[in-house]
């Protein structure tokens, strides 16, 4: 059983602040706690205890933030902009190499996976 | 027309044997499906499906964690019956005659009340005995003299005590004993307000809503549960106390109007559901005002276990809308606790009994400083020392510390003897490598030295007393608990 918040199904017995942070891209533990405090959700509240108005309040608060597809689009655009202006980090992104001065003799596998001009498919 | 139809039929017949030259739909059409036999309506015959009755399998498992399961799985029903021991009940008379410790049982009335209040805690191992027992020690006698005896004579402002001592010394047990003694001394005419785990106020486990009138946060879930406990445990007293003023409220769309000097405090607590409503109410403040009013005639004992969990850590898990943390004194119950512990709210007859717990960090200095156990450090960091709370506790004469000391050797002997007789501790000969070897024929025939149970018991007393230094928790751990 999942509880649907912002179009995401979140496990019914998870804490609200944990469930939000796990399910929604762009919301971490700190942001989730801030949202809960603003909406008036107590720290140990679980997803299945949420009432309909509280879910609507959460949706409203989350929709004011830059999350999910919009955030992914922004990240893609930022990388594209770096490439377009011809910066070094844009160049490294395009090559799939570490951006922040790390060595490449060993251990550049993560950069190879992540550093692309289009990091997220939106 | 008939001729044509016969041709078609002939063609149809041929199509099954040789290849047809015609591809008309009539020729290629499939044979009509044979009509399906009508299924009989199946009815459920329970006799056919009846299976021989099997014994329902129960797993015997529990969802609780080990320590919680030990308390909840009713092991006390398997324990030895304590009736033959003829334990005396915990009364003031027993306590005043105390010397060297005496194991007592809680009377059935007080045991029921204390169980409702949550005074018997899970780490006290009450499951070892068929009914709750406790030992009257020098600590009990001293607390009875210094605190319980004064309940009817002094106001709660001047009768404030905090139990301190090392972990497992018996602070929570002493708290329960004080409650039982108060019930015995005043023959049930005492109001017990008990919070068994103060950390539940601040750990974020209850919902909270801001009341702009008194500028505090209500905690409906916590308050409702607490009031329910108080109502059930103090039922007899509350039924005697008439309301001092009229009050009207609504419950399930029914208007209730309780009259002064007619309805009782019990009626108010039973009919009013505002304590648990997610909206600002004045039900709790009305309840406290009534208690203060009636404290002229009935003593009120406020006892808080694990008090340092909130007094030393006053910054709660709750947050304001702007994400700043909520302080203890901004919660309705926390504010009430601080006001009573600080003497701002005073019951004309009564007392405040706080108790520390050894389960939370001891690096906080607020309570210790307020009790005068640690010197005030003006340079202490705010996260380790809350000056406001220390000043609150020091106001109106301050809270007195009561050090719960470990058991004496005589008390240890009495307690171990009771454990031995009730089957909790076994007294047997030491197992050595030599004794585990199979006996030779000569050894079998040779007369064996007689096992002196009493001497061995005395050895055990010495050994366990040395190991535990008389601390009941470590004494039980050394002698009986194998996990």
Boltz contact constraints between the chains, C-beta under 6 A:
constraints:
  - contact:
      token1: [A, 34]
      token2: [B, 323]
      max_distance: 6.0
  - contact:
      token1: [A, 37]
      token2: [B, 319]
      max_distance: 6.0
  - contact:
      token1: [A, 37]
      token2: [B, 323]
      max_distance: 6.0
  - contact:
      token1: [A, 38]
      token2: [B, 321]
      max_distance: 6.0
  - contact:
      token1: [A, 42]
      token2: [B, 204]
      max_distance: 6.0
  - contact:
      token1: [A, 42]
      token2: [B, 207]
      max_distance: 6.0
  - contact:
      token1: [A, 42]
      token2: [B, 208]
      max_distance: 6.0
  - contact:
      token1: [A, 43]
      token2: [B, 204]
      max_distance: 6.0
  - contact:
      token1: [A, 43]
      token2: [B, 317]
      max_distance: 6.0
  - contact:
      token1: [A, 44]
      token2: [B, 204]
      max_distance: 6.0
  - contact:
      token1: [A, 44]
      token2: [B, 205]
      max_distance: 6.0
